Amino acid sequence: MYENFFKLSADPFRLSPDHRFCYKHPRYARARAYMAYAFRRAEGFVMVTGQPGTGKTTLIGDMVDYLAGEDVEVANLVSTQLAADDMLRMVGHAFGVQARTTDKATILQALHNRFLAWHRAGRRALLIVDEAQDLRAEAMEELRLLTNVQHDGRPLLQIFLLGQPALRQAIHDIAMQPVHQRIVAATHLEALSDEETRAYVEHRLKVVGWKGDPAISTPVFRIIHRFSGGVPRRINLFCSRLLLHAYVEQKHRIGVADARVVAGELQEEQLSTRDILGDDIFQAEDDFGEARSGVPTGRRQNPSPVRVVPTAKLEPVPKPAPKAVSKPGGAAPRASFESRNLSGRSPGVRTRTEKNPVKIYTGDERRRYNRRSGHDRRKELRFEVGKEDRRRSLGRRRDDTGTRRW
């Protein structure tokens, strides 16, 4: 759906296994080497285990493609929840043996004749059993007996067992000891690391002709790994929805905001086993200069440094005291002062480090009775015994006949 929009030759993140997209990380390469080694030995069992979605089926497809130039007949068995007799019939059908009856002895004889004919023609028989953890002990014993079919001391059939980690535990059971002793190689596929997850995504994109469209921000790869846990199938699920979201929004850049939308959708659809929306990984900023919301940040690449202006030193310079006018009961004249700028800077301009450039004068001529000190002068000499009310004197204003207070 989005392949044409991004000019890709195919869908790079299909959930179905496709060995053409296999990413040969170290553990995958080791498992493939073990299988090739066991195949060359032409005997016994090979066991490959791993969590669902870690690439076991892809590994088998890659191995079968590798053996395409060899003289080998490969049969793939995927239905394993069968009884012993049914398992034997399935193996015969997988190798093209058409038994006219369902008799166990007849099927065994027909398989022996088919394997012997291939051996004489220089060909080999390889049976691949997927989801082998579901095999019953009786069915596993039937497979072991098939490996006993020999000619001139050489086995005519080789078996690869693929399964989940439960297969590793089941194979150590007492009833499985004969099978366990026939295993010549065993390997376990683990989840991808953070760096391998990014390499895996870019590898699959390059297989289909990716030229950098869409551009994917670095934090998005960490979100993909956190969501998927490094399991390739879950990586494919997230990346497929991510490209679909970019196609719907007509975007050629995939950032953290887009990954958050996709994670929320998958979590709402209950396709996610992890709740990662509250993780701090979504607080990262994208590589291509966009914030989490996708809006350009507007940050300057080389911001100019902040220029610090030195503090201007202001010192109070007292003015000459005015001529005192003596008044009965009056207070002493108030001293005045001015601030002189000694730095040569224009007055009235404050610098970043100025806090309080004006200082309070505390010299000898300071006000003796400051109203703010709490001293109430209204109680002084307002009425005197034997004298007329001062507010009736001719020296007061004529309209000052009320009882207003200061």
FIKE-475737 format. One record per residue (C-alpha): residue in three letters; residue number from 1; x, y, z. Coordinates in steps of 0.2 Angstrom, whole numbers, always signed. Example, Ala and Ser with C-alpha at 12.3 -4.5 7.8 and 13.67 -1.06 7.14 Angstrom:
BEGIN
<r ALA, k 1, c1 +62, c2 -22, c3 +39>;
<r SER, k 2, c1 +68, c2 -5, c3 +36>;
This chain:
BEGIN
<r MET, k 1, c1 +0, c2 +0, c3 +0>;
<r TYR, k 2, c1 +14, c2 +12, c3 +4>;
<r GLU, k 3, c1 +27, c2 +4, c3 -7>;
<r ASN, k 4, c1 +24, c2 +16, c3 -22>;
<r PHE, k 5, c1 +23, c2 +31, c3 -10>;
<r PHE, k 6, c1 +41, c2 +28, c3 -4>;
<r LYS, k 7, c1 +47, c2 +20, c3 -20>;
<r LEU, k 8, c1 +50, c2 +3, c3 -13>;
<r SER, k 9, c1 +50, c2 -13, c3 -24>;
<r ALA, k 10, c1 +40, c2 -23, c3 -11>;
<r ASP, k 11, c1 +34, c2 -23, c3 +7>;
<r PRO, k 12, c1 +49, c2 -25, c3 +18>;
<r PHE, k 13, c1 +40, c2 -29, c3 +34>;
<r ARG, k 14, c1 +28, c2 -44, c3 +31>;
<r LEU, k 15, c1 +24, c2 -55, c3 +46>;
<r SER, k 16, c1 +25, c2 -71, c3 +36>;
<r PRO, k 17, c1 +43, c2 -78, c3 +36>;
<r ASP, k 18, c1 +54, c2 -74, c3 +20>;
<r HIS, k 19, c1 +72, c2 -80, c3 +20>;
<r ARG, k 20, c1 +76, c2 -67, c3 +7>;
<r PHE, k 21, c1 +75, c2 -54, c3 +21>;
<r CYS, k 22, c1 +85, c2 -64, c3 +33>;
<r TYR, k 23, c1 +97, c2 -53, c3 +43>;
<r LYS, k 24, c1 +113, c2 -63, c3 +47>;
<r HIS, k 25, c1 +117, c2 -57, c3 +65>;
<r PRO, k 26, c1 +130, c2 -66, c3 +75>;
<r ARG, k 27, c1 +118, c2 -79, c3 +83>;
<r TYR, k 28, c1 +109, c2 -82, c3 +67>;
<r ALA, k 29, c1 +125, c2 -85, c3 +58>;
<r ARG, k 30, c1 +131, c2 -97, c3 +72>;
<r ALA, k 31, c1 +114, c2 -107, c3 +71>;
<r ARG, k 32, c1 +116, c2 -108, c3 +52>;
<r ALA, k 33, c1 +134, c2 -114, c3 +53>;
<r TYR, k 34, c1 +128, c2 -128, c3 +66>;
<r MET, k 35, c1 +115, c2 -134, c3 +54>;
<r ALA, k 36, c1 +127, c2 -134, c3 +39>;
<r TYR, k 37, c1 +139, c2 -144, c3 +50>;
<r ALA, k 38, c1 +126, c2 -157, c3 +55>;
<r PHE, k 39, c1 +120, c2 -158, c3 +37>;
<r ARG, k 40, c1 +138, c2 -162, c3 +31>;
<r ARG, k 41, c1 +139, c2 -176, c3 +44>;
<r ALA, k 42, c1 +123, c2 -184, c3 +37>;
<r GLU, k 43, c1 +117, c2 -191, c3 +54>;
<r GLY, k 44, c1 +107, c2 -188, c3 +69>;
<r PHE, k 45, c1 +96, c2 -173, c3 +75>;
<r VAL, k 46, c1 +99, c2 -155, c3 +74>;
<r MET, k 47, c1 +89, c2 -144, c3 +87>;
<r VAL, k 48, c1 +86, c2 -125, c3 +85>;
<r THR, k 49, c1 +75, c2 -116, c3 +98>;
<r GLY, k 50, c1 +70, c2 -99, c3 +101>;
<r GLN, k 51, c1 +55, c2 -88, c3 +107>;
<r PRO, k 52, c1 +41, c2 -86, c3 +94>;
<r GLY, k 53, c1 +45, c2 -73, c3 +81>;
<r THR, k 54, c1 +64, c2 -74, c3 +83>;
<r GLY, k 55, c1 +67, c2 -81, c3 +65>;
<r LYS, k 56, c1 +67, c2 -100, c3 +66>;
<r THR, k 57, c1 +56, c2 -103, c3 +51>;
<r THR, k 58, c1 +66, c2 -90, c3 +42>;
<r LEU, k 59, c1 +82, c2 -99, c3 +46>;
<r ILE, k 60, c1 +75, c2 -115, c3 +39>;
<r GLY, k 61, c1 +70, c2 -106, c3 +23>;
<r ASP, k 62, c1 +87, c2 -99, c3 +21>;
<r MET, k 63, c1 +95, c2 -117, c3 +24>;
<r VAL, k 64, c1 +84, c2 -125, c3 +11>;
<r ASP, k 65, c1 +88, c2 -111, c3 -1>;
<r TYR, k 66, c1 +107, c2 -115, c3 +3>;
<r LEU, k 67, c1 +104, c2 -133, c3 -1>;
<r ALA, k 68, c1 +95, c2 -130, c3 -17>;
<r GLY, k 69, c1 +111, c2 -135, c3 -27>;
<r GLU, k 70, c1 +113, c2 -151, c3 -17>;
<r ASP, k 71, c1 +106, c2 -168, c3 -21>;
<r VAL, k 72, c1 +94, c2 -168, c3 -6>;
<r GLU, k 73, c1 +75, c2 -171, c3 -5>;
<r VAL, k 74, c1 +68, c2 -160, c3 +9>;
<r ALA, k 75, c1 +51, c2 -162, c3 +18>;
<r ASN, k 76, c1 +44, c2 -149, c3 +30>;
<r LEU, k 77, c1 +32, c2 -155, c3 +43>;
<r VAL, k 78, c1 +22, c2 -142, c3 +52>;
<r SER, k 79, c1 +8, c2 -151, c3 +60>;
<r THR, k 80, c1 +15, c2 -159, c3 +76>;
<r GLN, k 81, c1 +0, c2 -162, c3 +88>;
<r LEU, k 82, c1 -2, c2 -179, c3 +81>;
<r ALA, k 83, c1 -2, c2 -197, c3 +88>;
<r ALA, k 84, c1 +12, c2 -208, c3 +84>;
<r ASP, k 85, c1 +4, c2 -217, c3 +69>;
<r ASP, k 86, c1 -3, c2 -201, c3 +62>;
<r MET, k 87, c1 +15, c2 -194, c3 +63>;
<r LEU, k 88, c1 +21, c2 -208, c3 +53>;
<r ARG, k 89, c1 +8, c2 -206, c3 +40>;
<r MET, k 90, c1 +12, c2 -187, c3 +39>;
<r VAL, k 91, c1 +30, c2 -191, c3 +36>;
<r GLY, k 92, c1 +26, c2 -203, c3 +22>;
<r HIS, k 93, c1 +14, c2 -190, c3 +14>;
<r ALA, k 94, c1 +28, c2 -177, c3 +15>;
<r PHE, k 95, c1 +40, c2 -188, c3 +6>;
<r GLY, k 96, c1 +27, c2 -192, c3 -8>;
<r VAL, k 97, c1 +24, c2 -210, c3 -2>;
<r GLN, k 98, c1 +7, c2 -215, c3 -7>;
<r ALA, k 99, c1 +3, c2 -230, c3 +4>;
<r ARG, k 100, c1 -13, c2 -240, c3 -1>;
<r THR, k 101, c1 -16, c2 -244, c3 +17>;
<r THR, k 102, c1 -14, c2 -236, c3 +34>;
<r ASP, k 103, c1 -5, c2 -251, c3 +41>;
<r LYS, k 104, c1 +11, c2 -245, c3 +50>;
<r ALA, k 105, c1 +22, c2 -258, c3 +43>;
<r THR, k 106, c1 +17, c2 -255, c3 +26>;
<r ILE, k 107, c1 +21, c2 -236, c3 +27>;
<r LEU, k 108, c1 +38, c2 -240, c3 +35>;
<r GLN, k 109, c1 +43, c2 -252, c3 +21>;
<r ALA, k 110, c1 +37, c2 -239, c3 +8>;
<r LEU, k 111, c1 +48, c2 -226, c3 +16>;
<r HIS, k 112, c1 +63, c2 -237, c3 +17>;
<r ASN, k 113, c1 +62, c2 -241, c3 -1>;
<r ARG, k 114, c1 +60, c2 -223, c3 -6>;
<r PHE, k 115, c1 +76, c2 -218, c3 +5>;
<r LEU, k 116, c1 +86, c2 -232, c3 -2>;
<r ALA, k 117, c1 +82, c2 -228, c3 -20>;
<r TRP, k 118, c1 +87, c2 -210, c3 -17>;
<r HIS, k 119, c1 +103, c2 -216, c3 -8>;
<r ARG, k 120, c1 +108, c2 -226, c3 -23>;
<r ALA, k 121, c1 +105, c2 -211, c3 -35>;
<r GLY, k 122, c1 +116, c2 -201, c3 -24>;
<r ARG, k 123, c1 +102, c2 -191, c3 -16>;
<r ARG, k 124, c1 +98, c2 -188, c3 +3>;
<r ALA, k 125, c1 +82, c2 -186, c3 +13>;
<r LEU, k 126, c1 +80, c2 -172, c3 +25>;
<r LEU, k 127, c1 +65, c2 -170, c3 +37>;
<r ILE, k 128, c1 +62, c2 -153, c3 +45>;
<r VAL, k 129, c1 +49, c2 -153, c3 +59>;
<r ASP, k 130, c1 +43, c2 -136, c3 +65>;
<r GLU, k 131, c1 +35, c2 -132, c3 +82>;
<r ALA, k 132, c1 +43, c2 -148, c3 +88>;
<r GLN, k 133, c1 +39, c2 -144, c3 +106>;
<r ASP, k 134, c1 +21, c2 -150, c3 +103>;
<r LEU, k 135, c1 +27, c2 -168, c3 +99>;
<r ARG, k 136, c1 +22, c2 -182, c3 +110>;
<r ALA, k 137, c1 +35, c2 -194, c3 +117>;
<r GLU, k 138, c1 +28, c2 -208, c3 +106>;
<r ALA, k 139, c1 +28, c2 -197, c3 +91>;
<r MET, k 140, c1 +46, c2 -192, c3 +94>;
<r GLU, k 141, c1 +51, c2 -210, c3 +97>;
<r GLU, k 142, c1 +44, c2 -214, c3 +79>;
<r LEU, k 143, c1 +55, c2 -201, c3 +72>;
<r ARG, k 144, c1 +70, c2 -208, c3 +81>;
<r LEU, k 145, c1 +66, c2 -225, c3 +74>;
<r LEU, k 146, c1 +66, c2 -218, c3 +56>;
<r THR, k 147, c1 +84, c2 -212, c3 +59>;
<r ASN, k 148, c1 +89, c2 -230, c3 +61>;
<r VAL, k 149, c1 +85, c2 -234, c3 +43>;
<r GLN, k 150, c1 +103, c2 -236, c3 +36>;
<r HIS, k 151, c1 +112, c2 -243, c3 +22>;
<r ASP, k 152, c1 +131, c2 -248, c3 +23>;
<r GLY, k 153, c1 +132, c2 -240, c3 +40>;
<r ARG, k 154, c1 +125, c2 -223, c3 +34>;
<r PRO, k 155, c1 +108, c2 -216, c3 +39>;
<r LEU, k 156, c1 +96, c2 -213, c3 +25>;
<r LEU, k 157, c1 +87, c2 -199, c3 +34>;
<r GLN, k 158, c1 +92, c2 -184, c3 +44>;
<r ILE, k 159, c1 +80, c2 -173, c3 +55>;
<r PHE, k 160, c1 +80, c2 -155, c3 +60>;
<r LEU, k 161, c1 +69, c2 -150, c3 +75>;
<r LEU, k 162, c1 +63, c2 -132, c3 +77>;
<r GLY, k 163, c1 +54, c2 -127, c3 +92>;
<r GLN, k 164, c1 +51, c2 -115, c3 +107>;
<r PRO, k 165, c1 +62, c2 -115, c3 +123>;
<r ALA, k 166, c1 +50, c2 -129, c3 +130>;
<r LEU, k 167, c1 +58, c2 -141, c3 +118>;
<r ARG, k 168, c1 +75, c2 -139, c3 +126>;
<r GLN, k 169, c1 +67, c2 -144, c3 +143>;
<r ALA, k 170, c1 +57, c2 -158, c3 +135>;
<r ILE, k 171, c1 +72, c2 -166, c3 +127>;
<r HIS, k 172, c1 +80, c2 -169, c3 +144>;
<r ASP, k 173, c1 +65, c2 -179, c3 +150>;
<r ILE, k 174, c1 +69, c2 -197, c3 +154>;
<r ALA, k 175, c1 +57, c2 -203, c3 +140>;
<r MET, k 176, c1 +67, c2 -193, c3 +128>;
<r GLN, k 177, c1 +84, c2 -199, c3 +132>;
<r PRO, k 178, c1 +86, c2 -209, c3 +116>;
<r VAL, k 179, c1 +82, c2 -194, c3 +106>;
<r HIS, k 180, c1 +93, c2 -183, c3 +116>;
<r GLN, k 181, c1 +108, c2 -194, c3 +113>;
<r ARG, k 182, c1 +105, c2 -193, c3 +94>;
<r ILE, k 183, c1 +107, c2 -174, c3 +94>;
<r VAL, k 184, c1 +123, c2 -168, c3 +85>;
<r ALA, k 185, c1 +121, c2 -149, c3 +86>;
<r ALA, k 186, c1 +109, c2 -138, c3 +96>;
<r THR, k 187, c1 +108, c2 -119, c3 +96>;
<r HIS, k 188, c1 +96, c2 -106, c3 +103>;
<r LEU, k 189, c1 +90, c2 -90, c3 +94>;
<r GLU, k 190, c1 +89, c2 -75, c3 +105>;
<r ALA, k 191, c1 +81, c2 -58, c3 +103>;
<r LEU, k 192, c1 +90, c2 -43, c3 +95>;
<r SER, k 193, c1 +100, c2 -30, c3 +104>;
<r ASP, k 194, c1 +96, c2 -11, c3 +102>;
<r GLU, k 195, c1 +110, c2 -9, c3 +89>;
<r GLU, k 196, c1 +105, c2 -25, c3 +80>;
<r THR, k 197, c1 +87, c2 -19, c3 +79>;
<r ARG, k 198, c1 +92, c2 -4, c3 +69>;
<r ALA, k 199, c1 +103, c2 -14, c3 +58>;
<r TYR, k 200, c1 +89, c2 -26, c3 +55>;
<r VAL, k 201, c1 +76, c2 -13, c3 +50>;
<r GLU, k 202, c1 +88, c2 -4, c3 +39>;
<r HIS, k 203, c1 +93, c2 -21, c3 +31>;
<r ARG, k 204, c1 +75, c2 -25, c3 +26>;
<r LEU, k 205, c1 +73, c2 -8, c3 +19>;
<r LYS, k 206, c1 +88, c2 -9, c3 +9>;
<r VAL, k 207, c1 +83, c2 -26, c3 +1>;
<r VAL, k 208, c1 +68, c2 -17, c3 -7>;
<r GLY, k 209, c1 +78, c2 -2, c3 -13>;
<r TRP, k 210, c1 +76, c2 +10, c3 +1>;
<r LYS, k 211, c1 +86, c2 +27, c3 -3>;
<r GLY, k 212, c1 +83, c2 +36, c3 +13>;
<r ASP, k 213, c1 +64, c2 +39, c3 +10>;
<r PRO, k 214, c1 +57, c2 +39, c3 +23>;
<r ALA, k 215, c1 +70, c2 +47, c3 +34>;
<r ILE, k 216, c1 +69, c2 +39, c3 +52>;
<r SER, k 217, c1 +75, c2 +48, c3 +67>;
<r THR, k 218, c1 +88, c2 +39, c3 +78>;
<r PRO, k 219, c1 +76, c2 +39, c3 +94>;
<r VAL, k 220, c1 +63, c2 +30, c3 +84>;
<r PHE, k 221, c1 +74, c2 +15, c3 +83>;
<r ARG, k 222, c1 +76, c2 +14, c3 +102>;
<r ILE, k 223, c1 +57, c2 +15, c3 +103>;
<r ILE, k 224, c1 +55, c2 +1, c3 +90>;
<r HIS, k 225, c1 +67, c2 -10, c3 +101>;
<r ARG, k 226, c1 +58, c2 -5, c3 +117>;
<r PHE, k 227, c1 +41, c2 -10, c3 +109>;
<r SER, k 228, c1 +47, c2 -26, c3 +101>;
<r GLY, k 229, c1 +59, c2 -33, c3 +114>;
<r GLY, k 230, c1 +71, c2 -36, c3 +99>;
<r VAL, k 231, c1 +59, c2 -50, c3 +92>;
<r PRO, k 232, c1 +60, c2 -48, c3 +73>;
<r ARG, k 233, c1 +41, c2 -52, c3 +70>;
<r ARG, k 234, c1 +36, c2 -39, c3 +82>;
<r ILE, k 235, c1 +48, c2 -27, c3 +74>;
<r ASN, k 236, c1 +40, c2 -30, c3 +58>;
<r LEU, k 237, c1 +23, c2 -27, c3 +65>;
<r PHE, k 238, c1 +28, c2 -10, c3 +72>;
<r CYS, k 239, c1 +38, c2 -4, c3 +57>;
<r SER, k 240, c1 +24, c2 -9, c3 +45>;
<r ARG, k 241, c1 +11, c2 +1, c3 +55>;
<r LEU, k 242, c1 +24, c2 +15, c3 +56>;
<r LEU, k 243, c1 +26, c2 +16, c3 +37>;
<r LEU, k 244, c1 +7, c2 +15, c3 +35>;
<r HIS, k 245, c1 +5, c2 +30, c3 +47>;
<r ALA, k 246, c1 +18, c2 +40, c3 +37>;
<r TYR, k 247, c1 +9, c2 +36, c3 +21>;
<r VAL, k 248, c1 -8, c2 +41, c3 +27>;
<r GLU, k 249, c1 -1, c2 +58, c3 +34>;
<r GLN, k 250, c1 +9, c2 +60, c3 +18>;
<r LYS, k 251, c1 +26, c2 +62, c3 +28>;
<r HIS, k 252, c1 +43, c2 +58, c3 +22>;
<r ARG, k 253, c1 +51, c2 +60, c3 +39>;
<r ILE, k 254, c1 +46, c2 +48, c3 +54>;
<r GLY, k 255, c1 +50, c2 +55, c3 +71>;
<r VAL, k 256, c1 +46, c2 +52, c3 +89>;
<r ALA, k 257, c1 +28, c2 +59, c3 +88>;
<r ASP, k 258, c1 +24, c2 +47, c3 +74>;
<r ALA, k 259, c1 +31, c2 +32, c3 +84>;
<r ARG, k 260, c1 +21, c2 +37, c3 +99>;
<r VAL, k 261, c1 +5, c2 +38, c3 +89>;
<r VAL, k 262, c1 +8, c2 +20, c3 +82>;
<r ALA, k 263, c1 +13, c2 +13, c3 +99>;
<r GLY, k 264, c1 -4, c2 +21, c3 +106>;
<r GLU, k 265, c1 -14, c2 +13, c3 +92>;
<r LEU, k 266, c1 -6, c2 -4, c3 +94>;
<r GLN, k 267, c1 -9, c2 -3, c3 +113>;
<r GLU, k 268, c1 -27, c2 +2, c3 +110>;
<r GLU, k 269, c1 -29, c2 -13, c3 +98>;
<r GLN, k 270, c1 -22, c2 -24, c3 +112>;
<r LEU, k 271, c1 -8, c2 -29, c3 +99>;
<r SER, k 272, c1 +6, c2 -24, c3 +112>;
<r THR, k 273, c1 +11, c2 -34, c3 +127>;
<r ARG, k 274, c1 +20, c2 -19, c3 +134>;
<r ASP, k 275, c1 +14, c2 -2, c3 +140>;
<r ILE, k 276, c1 +28, c2 +10, c3 +135>;
<r LEU, k 277, c1 +18, c2 +26, c3 +132>;
<r GLY, k 278, c1 +24, c2 +32, c3 +149>;
<r ASP, k 279, c1 +42, c2 +29, c3 +146>;
<r ASP, k 280, c1 +54, c2 +43, c3 +145>;
<r ILE, k 281, c1 +60, c2 +37, c3 +128>;
<r PHE, k 282, c1 +47, c2 +48, c3 +120>;
<r GLN, k 283, c1 +55, c2 +63, c3 +127>;
<r ALA, k 284, c1 +69, c2 +62, c3 +115>;
<r GLU, k 285, c1 +70, c2 +75, c3 +101>;
<r ASP, k 286, c1 +72, c2 +70, c3 +83>;
<r ASP, k 287, c1 +88, c2 +71, c3 +73>;
<r PHE, k 288, c1 +81, c2 +82, c3 +59>;
<r GLY, k 289, c1 +77, c2 +97, c3 +70>;
<r GLU, k 290, c1 +59, c2 +94, c3 +75>;
<r ALA, k 291, c1 +52, c2 +93, c3 +92>;
<r ARG, k 292, c1 +41, c2 +80, c3 +99>;
<r SER, k 293, c1 +26, c2 +87, c3 +91>;
<r GLY, k 294, c1 +34, c2 +88, c3 +74>;
<r VAL, k 295, c1 +35, c2 +107, c3 +74>;
<r PRO, k 296, c1 +52, c2 +115, c3 +70>;
<r THR, k 297, c1 +61, c2 +119, c3 +86>;
<r GLY, k 298, c1 +69, c2 +135, c3 +79>;
<r ARG, k 299, c1 +85, c2 +132, c3 +89>;
<r ARG, k 300, c1 +100, c2 +141, c3 +83>;
<r GLN, k 301, c1 +115, c2 +130, c3 +79>;
<r ASN, k 302, c1 +127, c2 +142, c3 +86>;
<r PRO, k 303, c1 +119, c2 +153, c3 +99>;
<r SER, k 304, c1 +128, c2 +169, c3 +104>;
<r PRO, k 305, c1 +135, c2 +169, c3 +121>;
<r VAL, k 306, c1 +127, c2 +180, c3 +135>;
<r ARG, k 307, c1 +137, c2 +196, c3 +138>;
<r VAL, k 308, c1 +139, c2 +200, c3 +156>;
<r VAL, k 309, c1 +139, c2 +219, c3 +160>;
<r PRO, k 310, c1 +149, c2 +223, c3 +176>;
<r THR, k 311, c1 +140, c2 +231, c3 +190>;
<r ALA, k 312, c1 +140, c2 +250, c3 +191>;
<r LYS, k 313, c1 +145, c2 +256, c3 +208>;
<r LEU, k 314, c1 +134, c2 +270, c3 +215>;
<r GLU, k 315, c1 +139, c2 +280, c3 +230>;
<r PRO, k 316, c1 +128, c2 +292, c3 +239>;
<r VAL, k 317, c1 +134, c2 +310, c3 +240>;
<r PRO, k 318, c1 +125, c2 +321, c3 +253>;
<r LYS, k 319, c1 +120, c2 +338, c3 +248>;
<r PRO, k 320, c1 +123, c2 +353, c3 +259>;
<r ALA, k 321, c1 +110, c2 +354, c3 +272>;
<r PRO, k 322, c1 +96, c2 +367, c3 +270>;
<r LYS, k 323, c1 +95, c2 +382, c3 +282>;
<r ALA, k 324, c1 +86, c2 +376, c3 +297>;
<r VAL, k 325, c1 +70, c2 +386, c3 +301>;
<r SER, k 326, c1 +66, c2 +385, c3 +319>;
<r LYS, k 327, c1 +48, c2 +381, c3 +324>;
<r PRO, k 328, c1 +42, c2 +378, c3 +341>;
<r GLY, k 329, c1 +40, c2 +360, c3 +344>;
<r GLY, k 330, c1 +45, c2 +356, c3 +326>;
<r ALA, k 331, c1 +57, c2 +342, c3 +320>;
<r ALA, k 332, c1 +74, c2 +345, c3 +314>;
<r PRO, k 333, c1 +76, c2 +348, c3 +295>;
<r ARG, k 334, c1 +77, c2 +332, c3 +284>;
<r ALA, k 335, c1 +94, c2 +328, c3 +276>;
<r SER, k 336, c1 +94, c2 +325, c3 +257>;
<r PHE, k 337, c1 +106, c2 +316, c3 +246>;
<r GLU, k 338, c1 +109, c2 +311, c3 +228>;
<r SER, k 339, c1 +117, c2 +296, c3 +220>;
<r ARG, k 340, c1 +132, c2 +299, c3 +209>;
<r ASN, k 341, c1 +137, c2 +287, c3 +195>;
<r LEU, k 342, c1 +155, c2 +283, c3 +196>;
<r SER, k 343, c1 +156, c2 +270, c3 +181>;
<r GLY, k 344, c1 +153, c2 +283, c3 +167>;
<r ARG, k 345, c1 +137, c2 +273, c3 +162>;
<r SER, k 346, c1 +121, c2 +283, c3 +157>;
<r PRO, k 347, c1 +110, c2 +286, c3 +173>;
<r GLY, k 348, c1 +94, c2 +276, c3 +174>;
<r VAL, k 349, c1 +101, c2 +260, c3 +166>;
<r ARG, k 350, c1 +102, c2 +245, c3 +177>;
<r THR, k 351, c1 +113, c2 +231, c3 +173>;
<r ARG, k 352, c1 +110, c2 +212, c3 +175>;
<r THR, k 353, c1 +119, c2 +211, c3 +192>;
<r GLU, k 354, c1 +111, c2 +227, c3 +200>;
<r LYS, k 355, c1 +100, c2 +224, c3 +215>;
<r ASN, k 356, c1 +98, c2 +239, c3 +225>;
<r PRO, k 357, c1 +109, c2 +254, c3 +219>;
<r VAL, k 358, c1 +101, c2 +267, c3 +231>;
<r LYS, k 359, c1 +107, c2 +267, c3 +249>;
<r ILE, k 360, c1 +98, c2 +274, c3 +264>;
<r TYR, k 361, c1 +108, c2 +289, c3 +272>;
<r THR, k 362, c1 +110, c2 +285, c3 +290>;
<r GLY, k 363, c1 +121, c2 +300, c3 +296>;
<r ASP, k 364, c1 +120, c2 +312, c3 +310>;
<r GLU, k 365, c1 +107, c2 +323, c3 +301>;
<r ARG, k 366, c1 +94, c2 +309, c3 +299>;
<r ARG, k 367, c1 +76, c2 +312, c3 +304>;
<r ARG, k 368, c1 +75, c2 +310, c3 +323>;
<r TYR, k 369, c1 +56, c2 +306, c3 +323>;
<r ASN, k 370, c1 +52, c2 +295, c3 +308>;
<r ARG, k 371, c1 +34, c2 +292, c3 +306>;
<r ARG, k 372, c1 +37, c2 +275, c3 +301>;
<r SER, k 373, c1 +46, c2 +271, c3 +317>;
<r GLY, k 374, c1 +29, c2 +270, c3 +326>;
<r HIS, k 375, c1 +30, c2 +287, c3 +336>;
<r ASP, k 376, c1 +13, c2 +296, c3 +335>;
<r ARG, k 377, c1 +15, c2 +315, c3 +336>;
<r ARG, k 378, c1 -3, c2 +318, c3 +336>;
<r LYS, k 379, c1 -3, c2 +316, c3 +355>;
<r GLU, k 380, c1 +9, c2 +331, c3 +357>;
<r LEU, k 381, c1 +2, c2 +348, c3 +364>;
<r ARG, k 382, c1 -15, c2 +347, c3 +355>;
<r PHE, k 383, c1 -24, c2 +354, c3 +371>;
<r GLU, k 384, c1 -16, c2 +364, c3 +386>;
<r VAL, k 385, c1 -24, c2 +368, c3 +402>;
<r GLY, k 386, c1 -29, c2 +387, c3 +403>;
<r LYS, k 387, c1 -26, c2 +391, c3 +385>;
<r GLU, k 388, c1 -37, c2 +393, c3 +370>;
<r ASP, k 389, c1 -39, c2 +379, c3 +358>;
<r ARG, k 390, c1 -24, c2 +381, c3 +345>;
<r ARG, k 391, c1 -36, c2 +377, c3 +331>;
<r ARG, k 392, c1 -45, c2 +393, c3 +334>;
<r SER, k 393, c1 -30, c2 +404, c3 +333>;
<r LEU, k 394, c1 -29, c2 +417, c3 +319>;
<r GLY, k 395, c1 -14, c2 +409, c3 +312>;
<r ARG, k 396, c1 -25, c2 +393, c3 +307>;
<r ARG, k 397, c1 -35, c2 +392, c3 +291>;
<r ARG, k 398, c1 -52, c2 +399, c3 +293>;
<r ASP, k 399, c1 -61, c2 +383, c3 +287>;
<r ASP, k 400, c1 -51, c2 +372, c3 +298>;
<r THR, k 401, c1 -65, c2 +371, c3 +311>;
<r GLY, k 402, c1 -68, c2 +353, c3 +311>;
<r THR, k 403, c1 -60, c2 +339, c3 +321>;
<r ARG, k 404, c1 -50, c2 +332, c3 +307>;
<r ARG, k 405, c1 -34, c2 +323, c3 +312>;
<r TRP, k 406, c1 -18, c2 +322, c3 +303>;
